[in-house]
Amino acid sequence: MAAGQADLYRFVRRYVGDADEALDLVQDTYVAAWLAIRRYDPERPFDVWLRRIALNKCRDWGRRRQVRRLIRNAVGLDSPEAGRVGDPSPDPETILQDRRHLAAVSSALDDLPYGLKAPLLLATLEGRSQVEIGDLLNLTPKAVELRIARARARLRAVLDQL
């Protein structure tokens, strides 16, 4: 496994907590990235773009897992409803709502200036410390902290309007 792949695997593994699921999600991430490569902006860091795709895959996995757990606990494993829990396809209303929310989040992230977006993504998606981010972006840790706070405030303001 290449260094970038290993980093992505560790990121996904920490998120989902299961090694086999993490391998599947990393593979899904690379497939999704390949299918969306035309939308990649070469002006932005590739690894951050890839991690955003991985994070979305992890969130989808978590939502499906939570729904399965709730239904299985509510109806029991022997009921016919429990047999349909594994169906990964959400209903059309959920798909539409998720797409709208994702579009709003993506738009809000895209509207952030690079000076705010980069520290936020490095901190939230990669779990890097303020010192590491400062070294990468030639900023002081305090400047990184301030930029992350400003980015979160801007995103919160946009998302609160939804």
Residue frames as qw, qx, qy, qz and C-alpha x, y, z in Angstrom:
[[0.000, 0.891, 0.454, 0.000, 0.00, 0.00, 0.00],
 [0.391, 0.506, -0.032, 0.768, 1.44, 3.41, -0.97],
 [0.221, -0.117, -0.486, 0.837, 1.93, 6.08, 1.69],
 [0.327, -0.066, -0.079, -0.939, -1.10, 8.09, 0.55],
 [0.667, -0.206, -0.600, -0.391, -3.27, 5.00, 0.51],
 [0.528, -0.191, -0.707, 0.430, -2.08, 3.99, 3.97],
 [0.003, -0.040, -0.311, 0.950, -2.87, 7.47, 5.31],
 [0.523, -0.120, -0.281, -0.795, -6.35, 7.34, 3.78],
 [0.666, -0.194, -0.717, -0.075, -6.90, 3.86, 5.18],
 [0.342, -0.147, -0.629, 0.683, -5.88, 4.99, 8.69],
 [0.228, -0.030, 0.066, -0.971, -8.22, 7.98, 8.40],
 [0.660, -0.144, -0.439, -0.592, -11.18, 5.78, 7.37],
 [0.611, -0.115, -0.756, 0.206, -10.25, 3.08, 9.90],
 [0.119, -0.064, -0.526, 0.840, -10.37, 5.61, 12.74],
 [0.423, -0.042, -0.078, -0.902, -13.74, 6.82, 11.55],
 [0.772, -0.083, -0.397, -0.489, -15.49, 3.44, 11.15],
 [0.519, -0.506, 0.595, -0.348, -13.57, 1.35, 13.68],
 [0.897, 0.069, 0.431, -0.071, -13.60, -1.81, 11.56],
 [0.295, -0.475, 0.625, 0.545, -10.65, -2.88, 9.42],
 [0.370, 0.267, 0.820, 0.347, -12.66, -4.76, 6.78],
 [0.198, 0.861, 0.458, -0.095, -15.24, -2.01, 6.43],
 [0.150, -0.822, 0.212, 0.507, -12.40, 0.52, 6.17],
 [0.354, -0.183, 0.730, 0.555, -10.84, -1.39, 3.27],
 [0.290, 0.575, 0.735, 0.212, -14.19, -1.45, 1.47],
 [0.034, 0.933, 0.261, -0.246, -14.74, 2.25, 2.07],
 [0.256, -0.626, 0.425, 0.602, -11.24, 3.16, 0.84],
 [0.334, 0.128, 0.793, 0.494, -11.92, 1.20, -2.33],
 [0.166, 0.784, 0.598, 0.031, -15.28, 2.96, -2.72],
 [0.141, -0.858, 0.017, 0.493, -13.48, 6.28, -2.22],
 [0.279, -0.370, 0.608, 0.645, -11.02, 5.61, -5.02],
 [0.266, 0.424, 0.793, 0.346, -13.83, 4.48, -7.34],
 [0.048, 0.890, 0.424, -0.161, -15.85, 7.62, -6.55],
 [0.214, -0.738, 0.245, 0.592, -12.77, 9.81, -7.06],
 [0.331, -0.052, 0.735, 0.589, -12.09, 8.17, -10.41],
 [0.185, 0.633, 0.721, 0.215, -15.67, 8.76, -11.50],
 [0.064, -0.952, -0.265, 0.137, -15.54, 12.39, -10.34],
 [0.632, -0.239, 0.167, 0.718, -12.02, 13.22, -11.51],
 [0.272, 0.544, 0.380, 0.697, -13.31, 15.76, -14.02],
 [0.298, -0.884, -0.252, -0.257, -14.66, 17.83, -11.14],
 [0.713, -0.448, -0.099, 0.530, -11.31, 17.93, -9.37],
 [0.158, 0.981, -0.060, 0.099, -9.75, 21.39, -9.28],
 [0.826, 0.165, -0.225, 0.489, -5.96, 21.05, -9.73],
 [0.062, 0.686, -0.226, 0.689, -5.51, 24.36, -7.91],
 [0.653, -0.559, 0.245, -0.448, -6.53, 22.61, -4.70],
 [0.162, -0.452, 0.871, -0.104, -4.73, 19.83, -2.82],
 [0.619, 0.048, -0.680, -0.390, -5.64, 16.41, -4.20],
 [0.339, -0.061, -0.876, 0.339, -5.29, 14.64, -0.88],
 [0.218, 0.157, 0.459, -0.847, -7.79, 17.00, 0.76],
 [0.599, 0.159, -0.300, -0.725, -10.27, 16.42, -2.07],
 [0.568, 0.055, -0.815, -0.099, -9.82, 12.66, -1.73],
 [0.136, -0.087, -0.789, 0.592, -10.31, 12.81, 2.04],
 [0.431, 0.125, 0.174, -0.876, -13.55, 14.73, 1.58],
 [0.687, 0.094, -0.543, -0.474, -14.83, 11.93, -0.64],
 [0.452, 0.015, -0.854, 0.255, -13.70, 9.37, 1.96],
 [0.108, 0.063, 0.570, -0.812, -15.42, 11.31, 4.72],
 [0.605, 0.103, -0.113, -0.781, -18.68, 11.35, 2.75],
 [0.664, 0.070, -0.722, -0.183, -18.39, 7.58, 2.23],
 [0.259, -0.005, -0.802, 0.538, -17.82, 7.12, 5.98],
 [0.329, 0.076, 0.331, -0.881, -20.82, 9.26, 6.86],
 [0.693, 0.081, -0.397, -0.596, -23.04, 7.31, 4.46],
 [0.555, 0.048, -0.821, 0.122, -21.80, 4.07, 6.01],
 [0.050, -0.019, -0.674, 0.737, -22.54, 5.39, 9.51],
 [0.520, 0.060, 0.063, -0.849, -26.07, 6.45, 8.59],
 [0.729, 0.058, -0.574, -0.367, -26.85, 3.05, 7.09],
 [0.434, 0.045, -0.821, 0.369, -25.40, 1.29, 10.12],
 [0.157, 0.012, 0.507, -0.847, -27.40, 3.40, 12.55],
 [0.654, 0.055, -0.156, -0.738, -30.66, 2.79, 10.69],
 [0.677, 0.062, -0.725, -0.114, -30.04, -0.96, 10.60],
 [0.244, 0.026, -0.772, 0.587, -29.33, -1.01, 14.33],
 [0.353, 0.026, 0.300, -0.886, -32.48, 0.95, 15.17],
 [0.730, 0.071, -0.324, -0.598, -34.75, -1.20, 13.05],
 [0.604, 0.078, -0.789, 0.083, -33.27, -4.47, 14.25],
 [0.085, -0.008, -0.707, 0.702, -33.72, -3.41, 17.86],
 [0.454, 0.080, 0.162, -0.872, -37.27, -2.24, 17.23],
 [0.796, 0.155, -0.209, -0.546, -38.65, -5.14, 15.18],
 [0.781, -0.276, 0.558, -0.050, -36.43, -8.09, 16.05],
 [0.071, -0.472, 0.746, 0.464, -34.23, -10.13, 13.75],
 [0.316, 0.178, 0.927, 0.100, -36.90, -12.68, 12.79],
 [0.393, 0.685, 0.397, -0.468, -39.42, -10.21, 11.39],
 [0.648, 0.535, 0.406, 0.359, -39.76, -9.60, 7.64],
 [0.079, 0.994, -0.006, 0.069, -38.92, -5.92, 8.13],
 [0.520, -0.695, 0.428, 0.251, -35.50, -6.81, 9.52],
 [0.748, 0.136, 0.529, 0.378, -34.70, -8.67, 6.30],
 [0.417, 0.791, 0.276, 0.353, -35.11, -5.46, 4.33],
 [0.367, -0.891, 0.040, 0.265, -32.88, -3.42, 6.63],
 [0.625, -0.304, 0.426, 0.579, -29.76, -4.19, 4.65],
 [0.489, 0.695, 0.409, 0.333, -31.12, -2.44, 1.57],
 [0.460, -0.287, -0.026, 0.840, -28.59, 0.35, 1.06],
 [0.100, 0.392, 0.411, 0.817, -30.83, 2.46, -1.13],
 [0.043, 0.324, 0.506, -0.799, -32.55, 5.28, 0.77],
 [0.318, 0.704, 0.632, -0.068, -35.97, 6.54, -0.16],
 [0.412, 0.578, 0.288, 0.642, -36.21, 9.32, -2.78],
 [0.238, -0.935, -0.128, -0.231, -37.07, 12.01, -0.23],
 [0.696, -0.623, 0.173, 0.312, -33.95, 11.21, 1.80],
 [0.682, 0.162, 0.330, 0.632, -31.82, 11.22, -1.34],
 [0.180, 0.790, 0.257, 0.528, -33.16, 14.63, -2.34],
 [0.446, -0.892, -0.009, -0.067, -32.69, 16.03, 1.16],
 [0.773, -0.387, 0.240, 0.442, -29.15, 14.62, 1.39],
 [0.573, 0.394, 0.315, 0.646, -28.26, 16.04, -2.02],
 [0.028, -0.901, -0.164, -0.401, -29.55, 19.48, -1.07],
 [0.601, -0.786, 0.106, 0.098, -27.68, 19.42, 2.22],
 [0.780, -0.131, 0.303, 0.533, -24.50, 18.16, 0.57],
 [0.417, 0.630, 0.276, 0.594, -24.77, 20.81, -2.13],
 [0.238, -0.939, -0.056, -0.241, -25.20, 23.50, 0.53],
 [0.716, -0.605, 0.221, 0.270, -22.20, 22.24, 2.51],
 [0.720, 0.149, 0.340, 0.586, -20.08, 21.90, -0.63],
 [0.226, 0.804, 0.228, 0.501, -21.07, 25.36, -1.78],
 [0.422, -0.903, 0.044, -0.068, -20.33, 26.84, 1.63],
 [0.769, -0.378, 0.296, 0.422, -16.93, 25.12, 1.66],
 [0.603, 0.407, 0.346, 0.593, -16.20, 26.26, -1.88],
 [0.030, 0.912, 0.171, 0.373, -17.09, 29.84, -0.97],
 [0.619, -0.734, 0.062, 0.272, -14.56, 29.89, 1.86],
 [0.298, 0.858, -0.418, 0.000, -11.33, 31.63, 0.96],
 [0.817, 0.229, -0.494, 0.192, -8.39, 29.26, 0.71],
 [0.146, 0.464, -0.567, 0.665, -6.80, 30.85, 3.78],
 [0.582, -0.253, 0.425, -0.646, -9.76, 29.64, 5.87],
 [0.921, 0.125, -0.153, -0.336, -10.62, 26.45, 4.00],
 [0.637, 0.403, -0.627, 0.197, -7.19, 24.81, 4.07],
 [0.036, -0.338, 0.732, -0.590, -6.72, 24.98, 7.86],
 [0.712, -0.067, 0.284, -0.638, -10.29, 23.79, 8.45],
 [0.906, 0.236, -0.264, -0.231, -9.97, 20.77, 6.15],
 [0.479, 0.421, -0.697, 0.328, -6.54, 19.83, 7.45],
 [0.226, -0.278, 0.658, -0.662, -7.84, 19.94, 11.02],
 [0.727, 0.029, 0.316, -0.609, -11.22, 18.30, 10.54],
 [0.896, 0.320, -0.187, -0.244, -10.56, 15.79, 7.79],
 [0.685, 0.400, -0.545, 0.272, -6.99, 14.86, 8.52],
 [0.746, -0.628, -0.209, 0.067, -6.95, 15.47, 12.25],
 [0.601, 0.332, -0.229, 0.690, -3.75, 17.49, 12.05],
 [0.419, -0.629, -0.365, 0.544, -2.69, 19.62, 14.99],
 [0.134, 0.981, 0.101, -0.094, -2.52, 23.39, 14.80],
 [0.371, -0.687, 0.485, 0.392, 1.28, 23.18, 14.93],
 [0.555, 0.080, 0.725, 0.400, 1.36, 20.77, 11.94],
 [0.361, 0.794, 0.469, 0.136, -1.05, 22.94, 9.99],
 [0.108, -0.953, 0.112, 0.261, 1.00, 26.01, 10.82],
 [0.466, -0.431, 0.621, 0.461, 4.13, 24.30, 9.51],
 [0.508, 0.366, 0.705, 0.334, 2.34, 23.28, 6.30],
 [0.216, 0.848, 0.417, 0.245, 0.86, 26.73, 5.66],
 [0.437, 0.236, -0.175, 0.850, 3.62, 28.91, 7.15],
 [0.371, -0.696, -0.147, -0.597, 1.37, 30.22, 9.91],
 [0.074, -0.329, 0.722, -0.604, 1.62, 30.42, 13.67],
 [0.165, -0.286, -0.940, 0.087, -0.51, 27.95, 15.65],
 [0.101, 0.491, 0.471, -0.725, -2.56, 30.89, 16.96],
 [0.311, 0.355, -0.336, -0.815, -3.24, 32.08, 13.39],
 [0.277, -0.048, -0.912, -0.298, -4.35, 28.54, 12.50],
 [0.052, -0.396, -0.810, 0.430, -6.70, 28.47, 15.50],
 [0.201, 0.492, 0.160, -0.832, -8.19, 31.81, 14.51],
 [0.322, 0.253, -0.589, -0.697, -8.67, 30.79, 10.87],
 [0.206, -0.188, -0.958, -0.069, -10.37, 27.53, 11.84],
 [0.042, 0.485, 0.635, -0.600, -12.71, 29.41, 14.17],
 [0.264, 0.454, -0.118, -0.843, -13.56, 31.93, 11.44],
 [0.289, 0.102, -0.806, -0.507, -14.17, 29.17, 8.88],
 [0.129, -0.322, -0.922, 0.170, -16.47, 27.32, 11.26],
 [0.128, 0.506, 0.395, -0.756, -18.36, 30.51, 12.04],
 [0.312, 0.343, -0.397, -0.792, -18.90, 31.21, 8.34],
 [0.287, -0.053, -0.912, -0.287, -20.06, 27.66, 7.66],
 [0.044, -0.388, -0.804, 0.448, -22.34, 27.73, 10.68],
 [0.227, 0.452, 0.125, -0.854, -23.93, 30.98, 9.47],
 [0.378, 0.218, -0.615, -0.657, -24.59, 29.51, 6.03],
 [0.310, -0.116, -0.941, -0.077, -25.88, 26.19, 7.33],
 [0.065, 0.336, 0.664, -0.664, -28.13, 27.79, 9.94],
 [0.376, 0.325, -0.117, -0.860, -30.06, 29.34, 7.07],
 [0.274, 0.035, -0.883, -0.380, -31.03, 25.91, 5.73]]
